[in-house]
Amino acid sequence: MSTPMQGNDSDASMRRPDDAPARPTLVEVFRFWLKLGFISFGGPAGQIAMMHQELVERRRWISEQRFLHALNYCMLLPGPEAQQLATYIGWLLHRTWGGLIAGGLFILPSLLLLVALSWIYIAFGDLAVVSGVLYGIKPAVTAIVVFAAWRIGSRTLKNGYLMAIAAAAFIAIFVFGLPFPAIVIAAAVLGFLGGRLRPAAFAPGGGHAAAGKSYGRAVIDDDTPTPAHALFTWARLSRVLVVGGLLWGASLGVLLLQFGWEGTLTQMGWFFTKAALLTFGGAYAVLPYVYQGAVVHFEWLTATQMIDGLALGETTPGPLIIVVAFVGFIGGWTHQIFGPDALFLSGAVAAVVVTWFTFLPSFVFILGGGPLVESTHGNLNFTAPLTGITASVVGVILNLALFFAWHVLWPTASAAAPFSGTFEWAALAIGVAAFIALFRYKADVMRVLAGCGLAGLGWTFLQPMLAAG
């Protein structure tokens, strides 16, 4: 089957299976990652599948086994695994510049689109058309979060020990309101102890699809020696850590000098640096931490705006964690960083700052830590704590789903009166329909969002007529 990215390239089936294609140039990979950045919808699963189809099956830049091996590295790291996988493959092919091009272009298009959508949202969000579409999309997002909890749980909670960690995490955040970092640390400790006491229960539960199918020789094939730049050395790791640390320190230092420690941009840089180090288990896992900080503590945006931002993030290409750009934009706009006459500039700069501090660690992890992760892959002392963290993520995501559902179904309720106001039966019906479409019919997320958006728009215009009748 052809794909939107085939362009004028010759069909892969016309190549001899024993003849590897030519190594792509930097110009070729730049064009590829730029195209992918604009069409990489479908979340990490869809993005990884798209990369597999393009890079393994058609272009044969990397073999099946090497692709899955790289994916397993990225799954062990905090951060968006699809973007890290792109960075890794780019780095493997063309050293540091290849990694920067691949990882950067995976983010840039979605950042630009989300800045534009954020501006439309905050400038024209009161329009009936915009509010109607969001009315339908918000319960769909809630259904997506519930489905994410089920999907991760079914893959992760393979025994009673891991189920207990998930349940404890849910109770910790839902009942006691414990901060997300404390839950992550506790889960890591439990995972480490579990790996010592019950190693079979905390061993990795199997990887992704089994390797073995051959699409012909690849540029980076199964038997291709590891490139010199991908071999682990302490000197190389030190250089990457120093450069990454200098970039981070200089960026935060400029903000500190310009705005002070309590400045909005400075606090955003520091907060999202911490958030970037806690994204084990994907974007849904770190969203509760972002909510606690951005909504409750700093008040950069409201709970309703947070849900709306996730809805917009679901409709853009790129990693879902790019939703933090929406948080930054709204926070910069509402806090008028550059004054009331430069609201768009305030929002756009804040979105860029948040994105920079969120994704900078991912590049450091791949460019410096990729070879180190390879050397520790399969070491239970290393993987068991991550297994514990991933189990806790299920409980945290379930709490997030309940939080979203509460705000969607009782939009005027408050903590003092949690079930006050009108119950939104239409939103419940849209959310249930979205979950059935995802769970039962494996519907595409974008189609579910589009359908729910149209349903919300229709209900918004139909409701006054029903009330008048």
Sequence and secondary structure as in RCSB ss.txt:
>XXXX:A:sequence
MSTPMQGNDSDASMRRPDDAPARPTLVEVFRFWLKLGFISFGGPAGQIAMMHQELVERRRWISEQRFLHALNYCM
LLPGPEAQQLATYIGWLLHRTWGGLIAGGLFILPSLLLLVALSWIYIAFGDLAVVSGVLYGIKPAVTAIVVFAAW
RIGSRTLKNGYLMAIAAAAFIAIFVFGLPFPAIVIAAAVLGFLGGRLRPAAFAPGGGHAAAGKSYGRAVIDDDTP
TPAHALFTWARLSRVLVVGGLLWGASLGVLLLQFGWEGTLTQMGWFFTKAALLTFGGAYAVLPYVYQGAVVHFEW
LTATQMIDGLALGETTPGPLIIVVAFVGFIGGWTHQIFGPDALFLSGAVAAVVVTWFTFLPSFVFILGGGPLVES
THGNLNFTAPLTGITASVVGVILNLALFFAWHVLWPTASAAAPFSGTFEWAALAIGVAAFIALFRYKADVMRVLA
GCGLAGLGWTFLQPMLAAG
>XXXX:A:secstr
   TT TT   GGGS TTS      HHHHHHHHHHHHHH  SHHHHHHHHHIIIIIIIS SB HHHHHHHHHHHH
TSSS HHHHHHHHHHHHHHHHHHHHHHHHHHHHHHHHHHHHHHHHHHHHTTSHHHHHHHHHHHHHHHHHHHHHHH
HHHHHH  SHHHHHHHHHHHHHHHTS   HHHHHHHHHHHHHHHHHH HHHHS    SS      S  SB TTS 
  GGGS  HHHHHHHHHHHHHHHHHHHHHHHHHH TTSHHHHHHHHHHHHHTT TT HHHHHHHHIIIIIIIS S
S HHHHHHHHHHHHTSSS GGGHHHHHHHHHHHHTTTT TT HHHHHHHHHHHHHHHHHHHHHHHHHHHHHHHHH
HTT HHHHHHHHHHHHHHHHHHHHHHHHHHHHHHSTT  SSSTT S   HHHHHHHHHHHHHHHTT   HHHHHH
HHHHHHHHHHHHHHHHHH 
